[in-house]
């Protein structure tokens, strides 16, 4: 039989052909060869940007052999074992040729294939020689074929042996041109745009969208290289990404806004940790959950991967304080690691996935090559100028480019901030153009993940403009992105305090909880949670009507993650007597008690427990008497004692004792004496 390889998982420039198994029927092998040859011949109609001469010659030769294979169909019974052996070798070679042609015509890989011209040429040469060897020993005389067919096969064999498989002259010229362009970037010299355009035209990369496809392909190759632990090609891949990003931003005025998932920013802007990620667990460099926290000589803690990248790039100062490091020693912070591990266990977060994500983000702290770094710096200054002096369309495109460039690359964020893009982006928030406002807000969200970006936003009166978008944004996307931006700004203590003191900030977030889309509601809840890290903001959050809005959200939301986030905020507010009273006044008790049984989130169950426990402590018998009547509550509490986290187990045991004590005292008619000093009786 003929084994088949799953082509969907094949890495580019790999040729995992499989040999036909022994004892295969000559008829099956011949039919497979005919089908395989037909697929190869179909490449005639496909565009081949580079390796044109080599590809066309191979396709021509296999087209001739296809006629030969079809001619000998009727002679299958008389084919000798020598024929089968030669056909098996040809089948193996043809598989590799098909893989090679797929790579030559692969959309998005045109620049990469050009840069691998020498490798591609070698592969064509090896495969053509292999085909010649198999044809040379083919026993044509043993079967009765027309003289013309035999002569054609012999001609192909001779041509394959003598063929000069070389890099095309045009390919060689364009390859050298790309190398020159990369060297110019590396030496901080901006290449002539017409020279870059000539290379891209040769490869038929003629639009913003064509550039974007090439960038996505190269970024995926970088990811695969890192996953394989092989960074050999990383500098070249990074240089090409830098060149194409520059080209996308500078050379092409068109851009494919509609092809991008605009809701992506709002839906994933807070990554996977949402409001359950305390600020002390995030690395100040990457702003992601620390999976291996280490402390430097200044006493600041960073994720090991991030600080090693920082030090490896030649920086000798503490990223957060700016102080000079007296030592490069990294001391493991085991106490913080245990807290993070407990936090992940409590909230169902995979530390392994977070570690992989941090590795992906941290690799972008420093550029993959000097050429890539300078290309992005040139592009950043170009975009800053466009934001200030461009037409309306040019400003909109510049904001969108920053939005893409800063999405997941820390180095790109720093370049955009250093180039001065933050002030003009803030200015675009006042635009009456919905698209421009949304792009500018999303770009600012990405830049707010960088400590310098936060500072630039706050020092340029950005808070007022962001709140304006939060309240009256022209698109819901802009409003929910504004809420996410407040979350990142709230990670800094002084900004968190300032946001809380701004009269319209918290009420605007509450309004988004009420009338926003699911993503907007989530971002608003997360932002409020961030503000609650400052105790001074608790009363402001309560006064803004947050509790009724959250209780209503619990009643209508079908999203487990959103419900869990809302419960997290309510659990925090319930710690105070005033917060507990407002929760009780909002008729939340049945809802929270019901969610304790129904929610599938373990973190959600534990937040429900925390709320009920606080309500009992702060509101007394009015709550306890209701809970004591719920016969299904005790089994749920005992389940949390045995299966919950350590803090949840303690609260569950405490609540069980309170309910038992209430049962004992209520039976003796001494309800008001229950657990004296622990409850405030509320009517």
N, C-alpha and C positions, 0 to 999 in steps of 0.2 A: 504494500500500500504506500501511498504518498503522504508523508507527515506534513502537517501545516504549522507554520509559526504564527503566533498571535501578533499581527502587524501593528496593532494599536499601541502596544507597549514598547515598540522598538525605538531605541535611542538613535538619533540621526548619526550618520557615518559609522554605523555598525551593520554587519551583514551576517546575521545568524541563520544562514542557510542550513537546511537539513538534507542529508543524503537519503535517496530512495532506499527502502529496506531490501535486504537480500531476498531473492526468490520472487521478486515482483513480476507480475505478468507483463510480457512485452507490450501487449495491447494497452494496458492501463498506463504504462510508462510513456508510450508514444502519445496517447491522448493528452496526458498531462503536459508533455513537451509542447504539443500543438497549442494548448490553451495558454501556457506560459509564454510561448513565442508571440501569440496574438496580443497578449497584454503588453508585451514589450513594444511591439509594432505600433500600438495605440499611442505611444509617447510622441509619434510624429506630429500629432496635432496639438501638443502641449508646448507652452512657451518655455524655452530653456535659456535663462539669462547668461550663464557662463558654461564652459565645457561644451559649447554647441557642436564644434567639429567632431570631437571624440564621441559624443552621444549619437550624433546623426550617423556616423560611420558604423557604430555598433548596431544601431537599429536597422541600417541597410543590410548588413550581413545576416542578421537574424531573420529579416524578411525573406531573404533568399532561401535560408535553411527551412523556413516555414513551408515553402513550396515543396521542398524535398521531403519533409515529414508527412505532408498530406499525400504526396505521390506514393509513398511506400506503405500506406495503410493496408492495401490488399496483400502485401507481402509479409504481414505480421507472423503468420504461422511458420514461415521459413527463416525468420531472423535467428541468427546464431547467438551464443552467449557473448561473443565479442561485441556484437551490435548492442546488446543490452548493457554491457559494461560501459561502452562509449556513450550511450544515451544517458546512463546514470551520471556520468561525469559532466555531460552537457547540461543536464537538468540542474545539478548543483551550481554550475557556473551561471546559468541563466537566472537562477534565483538571486544571486548576488548582483547580477547586472540590473535586474528589476529594482532591487533595493537602491542601487546607485542612481538609477534614473529617477526614482521617487525623490531622492535627496536633491538631485539637480533641479527638479521642478517644484520643490516644496515651497508653498507660500509662506512668506515671513522669514525664510532662511537664505535669501539671495545674497546678502552681504557676507554672511558666514561662509557660504559655499565658495564665493569668490576668494575669501581669505584662505581657504583650504585648498586652493587650486592645485598645489603641488601634490598633496595627498590624493586628491581626486584623480589627477592624471596618472599617478602610480597605480591606483586601483583599476582604472580602465586598462592600463598596459598589462597588468597581471591577468586580468580576466580575458582579454583578447588573446594573450599567449596560451591561457588554459584552454580556450575554445579551439585554438589552432592545433594544440597537442591532441585533443580528443578527436578532431576531424582527421588528423594525419594518420591515425591508426584505424580509422573506420573501414571495415572490409567491404567496400562498395562492389567489388567484383563478385562477391558471393550471392548477390541477388540480381534479378533481371530488371534493370531500369533503363530508361531512355538515355541515349548518349548525352543529350543536352542537360539533363538533370545532373548526371554524374560530373559533367564538366563544370557546372555551376558550383557544386559542392567542393570540387578540387580547387576551383578558383578562390572560393571563400577561404579555404585552408591556407593557400599560398599568400593571399592578401593579409590574413591574420598573422602569419609568421613574419611578414616583411613590413607590416604597418608601423609607421612612425607616430606613436601616440605621444603627443606633446601638448604643452599649454598653448592655447591660442595666443597670437600676438596681442590682440585686444585685451584678453584676460590679463596677460602679463602687465600691460601698460596700466590698466585700472587698478590692479593689485598694488603696483608700485606707487600709484597716485594716493591710494588710501594710506599707505605707510608714511608717505610724505606729509599728508594731512595730520596724521596722529603725532608725528614728530613735531610739527608746527605747534599743535596744541600743547604738547609736553614742554616745549620751550617758551610757552606763554606768548605765542605769536598767533593771532587770529587768522586762519586761512582765508583765502579769497572764496567768496560764496559761489562764484561761477565755477570754480574748480570742484567744489563739493557737489554742485548740481550736476556736473558732467558725469561724475561717478554714479550718482543716483539715477540719472537718465539712462545710462548704459544698462543698469539693472532693472530698468522700468519701475523704479520707485519714484512716483510722480505726484504723490499727494500726502496730506497729513495722515490719512488712514493707512497708506502703505508703510509709512515710517513707524506708525504705532504697531502694526503687525510684526515688523522686524524687531522692534524693541521688546515686545512681549515674548517673542521666540528666544531672544538672547538672554533675557532675564530668567526664563525657565531653564536655559542651559546652565546659567550661573548657579541656580538653585540645585540642579542635578549634580554639578561639579562638587559643590560643597557637601551635599548629602553623601557623595561617594568618597569624601575625604581627599579629593584630588583637586588641587588648586592650580594645576599646571597651566590651564588655558584661561584662568581668571583674569590676568592683566589684559590679554587681547580682547576677551569678551567685554570687559568693563570699558575698554577704550572705544569699542564699537558702539556700545550703548550710549556713551557720552557723545560720540559723533552724531548718532541718529537723534538723540534728544535735542541737540543743538540744531540739527537740520529741521526737525519737526517744529521747533519753536521759531526759528529764524526764516527758513526758506518758504514755508507754506502758510498762506493766509487762511486757507480753508481749515476747518477742524470738525471732527465728527462728534459733535455734542450729543446728537441723538442716539449714537451707538453705545454711549456709556451709560451704565446704570447709575442714574443720578441719586437714587435712594441709597446707594451703597454707603455714602458718607454718614447719613443719618442712622443707618441700620448698624453699621459696624464701627462708628466713630469712637465708641468706648471699648472696643475690642471685646474680649470674652469675659472680662472680670466685672464689668458693670460697677454698680455702686458698692459692691461688697468688697472692694479692694482698698483698704486703708492706705493713706498716703505713705506711711512709714514702710510699707511693704514694696513700694515701687522704687526702681533704680532711678536716681536723679538724671542719669544720662539717657537711658532708653525709654523711661517712663513706663516700663513694663514690670510685671511681677518678678521680684528677685528669686532666682532658683538656687543661687550659690552666693549669699551675701558675704562680702569681705570688707574690712575696715582699713583705711589708709592712715598715714601718719598724722593727718590733720583731724582724725576722729570721725570723718564722714564715711558712710557705708554705701557701697555700690555693688551691683551684680558683677561677679568675677569676669565674665566674658566682656562686658562693656568697658570696665576699667582697664583690662588688659589691652583691648583695642586702642583705648585712649593713650596709654603709656607706650604702646608699640609704635604709635605714630609720631613719637618724639616729644609729646607733651610732658612737662615736668612739674605741672601745677595741679592743685586740686580743682576739678571741674566746677564744684559747687561754691567753694570759698575764694578761689583764686590764689590761695596761699601756695608757696613753693613747698613741694614735698621733700622732706628730709630723708626719706627712704622709699624705695620702690617695693618694700615688703607689703604683702597683702595678708592680713590676719583674718582667718575665718570667723564670722560672727555666728557661732553655733546657737546662741540663745535666740537670736532673731530668726534663724533658719527653723528652729523648732516651732516658733510662733507661726511662721508662714506655712509650715507643713500642717499644723493644726487648723489654720485658717482654710487651707485647701480641702482638708478632710471635712471640715464643718460645712463647706459650701459646695461640695461636689465638683471641685476644680482639679483637673489632671495636671499635676506638677510636671509630668513628662512632656505633655503637650506645651505647657508654658515654657519649659526649657528649650524645646525645639523652636518655638516662636521667638524667644529671646535671642537664640543663635542667629535666626534669620534677620532680625531687626538690628542686632549688634554689629553684624558684618557691614552695615551701611554707615557706621560711625565715621570710618575713613574710606576714601575712594579706592576702588580696585586698581587704579593706575593713575599716574601723574597726568596722562593725556585726558582721561575721563574727568579728573578734578578741574583742569583748566577749561575744558569744554563747558562744564556746568557753570563755572564762574563767568565765562564770557556770556553764556546764555542768561544767567541771572541779571547781569547788568543790562543786557538787551531788553529783558522783560521789564525791568524797573523803569527804563526809559519809555517803553511802550505804555506802561501804566500812567506815566506822567504826561506824555506828549502825543500819544497815539490817537487815532480816531476811536469812535465808540466801539466799533467792531474789534479793532486792534486791542483796546483795553480789555474787552471781554475775553478775547482769546488769551491774552497774557495772564489774566486771572485764572483761567482754566488750565493753562500750562503749569502754573505754580501749584494749583490744586493737585495735578497729576504727579508732578515731580516730587512734591513734599509728602506724598501720601504715606510712603513706607521707607523713606530714605532720610536718615538723620543728617548726613553730610549735605544733601540737597537743601534741607531746611536751613542749615546754618548759612549756606551760600546765599539763599534768597533773603534771609534776614540781614546779612552783611551788606548786600547790594542795595538795601533801603526799600524793599518792597512793601513793608508793613504800613507806613503812613499812606501811600496812595491806595492800597487795598482798603484801608479804613475809610478813605474818602469815597470809594465806590459803594460803600454800604448805604450812602444817601441817594444812590441812583434810583430813577424811576423805571429802569429796565429790570424786570424780574430775573432774567437770566444772569445779567451782570451782578446783581446783588447776591444771588445764590452762589455764583462762582467765587466772588470775593469773600463771602462768609465762609465757604468751605475751605478756601485757601488759608484764611486766618485760623481756622480750626486746626489745620495741619501744622501751621507755624506755632500755634500756642502750645504744642507738645514740647517745644524747645524752650529752655529756661530764658534764653535771650529773646525769643519771640514773645513770651509772656511779658517780659519787661518792656519791650517796644510797644506792645499793645496798650499797656497800662500808662506808660509815660506819654503816649500820644492821644490821651483822652479816649481810648478805644472802648472803655467800659460803657460809656454813655451811648455810643453808636451801636454796640452789640445789643444793649438792652432795647434800643429803639427797634432793631430788627426782631428781637424776641417778641416784642409786643405787636408790631405792625408790619412784619416782613411781608413782601409781596407774594412769596410762595411759602407753602408750609415747609418745604425743604429748608429754606433759609431760617425759619423760626426754630426748627428742631436742631439745626446745626449751631445756631446761636446758644441754645441751651447746653449742647455738648461742649462748646467752647468755655462756657462758664464753669463747667465741671473741671476742666484742666486749669483754668485760672485759680479756682478755689483750692488747688493743691498747695498753693503758697499761703502761709499763714496770714501775712499782711493783706494779701489780695482777698482772701476769704473774709476777713474782717470788713474790708472796704465794700465788698459786694453786699454783705449783710446789712451794712449801714446805709446803702443806697435805697431810698424809699420804694422805688418801683421794681426792684430786682426780684425779690421773693414773690410778690403778688403776680408778676408776669409769668414766673415759672408755674404758679398754681393755675393760672388761666390756661397754660399749655396742657397741664394735666387734664383739665376739664374738656377742652375743645380740640386738642391736637390729635393727629393720627397715632397709631400704636407706637411708632418710633419716637414721635414727639413727646408722648406721655412718658416713655421710658427715659429719654434724655433729661426731661424735667425732674423726674423722680431722682435720678442719679445726681443731678446738679444740687438738688436740695440736700441729699445725703452728704455730699461733699461740704456743703455749708454748715451742716450740723456738727462737723468735726470741731467747730468753734462753739463752745458752750453759750457764748453770748447770742448766738443766732437762734437758739432753741425757742425763746419766747417770740421772736419775730416770725419764725416759721409757723408757730401755733396761731399767732394773731392774724396771719394772712389767710386763714381758712384752709390750711393744708390738710388738716385731719379729715374734715367732711369730704374733701375732694378725693383723698386716698381711700376712704371707706367706700365711697361710691365706685371707685375704680375696682376695688376688690369684688364688688357685687357684679360688675359687668365684664371684667376681663377674662378671656379664655387663655391668655398667654401665661404659662407657668412662670417664666422668667420675670415678666413684668409684675405679676402678683407677688413673687418673692421679694422683689425690690421694694414694692410698696409696704410689705410687712416689715422689712428691715428698717424703713424710716419710722413706721409706727412704733416699733419696738424701742427705738432710740428715744422717741418723744414720750413714750409711756414711763420712762424712768422717773420723770418728775410728777409731782402731785397734780399740777396744772394740766400736764399732758394727759395723764390718765383720766382726769375729770372730763376733758374735752372728748376723748375717745369714747367714754361711757355715754356722754350726752349725744354723740352722733349715732347711737344705737348700733355700735360696731360689735358688741359682745356676741350676738348670735352668728354674725358673719365670721369672726375670728375663730370662734369655737367650732363652727362647721368646717372651716378650712383646715383646722388641726386634724380632722378625720379624712378630708377629701383630697388635699393637695398631694401631689406625687413627689414634691421636692422635700428632701430631708431638711434642708436649710429653712424652707418655708414652714415646716412643722415646728422647728425649734424657735423660729421667730414668733409663731402663734403662742407657743408655750411661754415665751418671755413676756409677751403682751399680757396674757392672762395672769401670770405671776405678778407683774407690776400692778395690774388693776386690783388684784386682791390686796396687795400691800398698801396701795395708796387710796383705795376707795372702800375698803372694808366689806361689811356684811351684805351690802346691796349686790355686790358682785358674787360673793361667796354663796349666798343663798340661791342664786340662779345656777351657778356651776354645780352646786350640790345636787340639783335635780336632774342633771344630765347623766344618765346611767352609762352612757357610752364613753364618758370622759376618763374614768379610772383606767380602763384597759389601754387607752391611748397613752396615758401618763406612765403606766407600768412599762409599756413598750419603749418609751423614750428613756426610762431608767436603764433598761437593759441594752438597747440598741443605739441610743443617742450618744452625742459627744459628752465629755466629762462635765462641761458647764451646764449642758442641757439636762444631764442626769441629776445634778444637784438641784436645779430649779424644779424638776419634776418631783423629786423626793420632798422638797419643801412645800410644793403645792398639795401633794398628797396629805402631808401632815396637817396643813391648814384646813383641808376639807374634812379630814377625820376629826380634828378638834372642833370644827363647826358642828359636825353631826353629834358629838358628845354633848356640847353645851346647849345646842338647840333643843335636844330632847329633855333637858332639865329646865328649859325656859329662860336661859341666861344668854340670849343671843348678843346682848349689848356688851357682855363681859368677855366675849371671845377674843383670845390672844390680846390682852390689854396692852396698849402702847404701840401696837403694830399697825392698827387700822384707823382711818379717819372715816367716820360714818357720814355718808353723803346721801341727802334726800333729793 
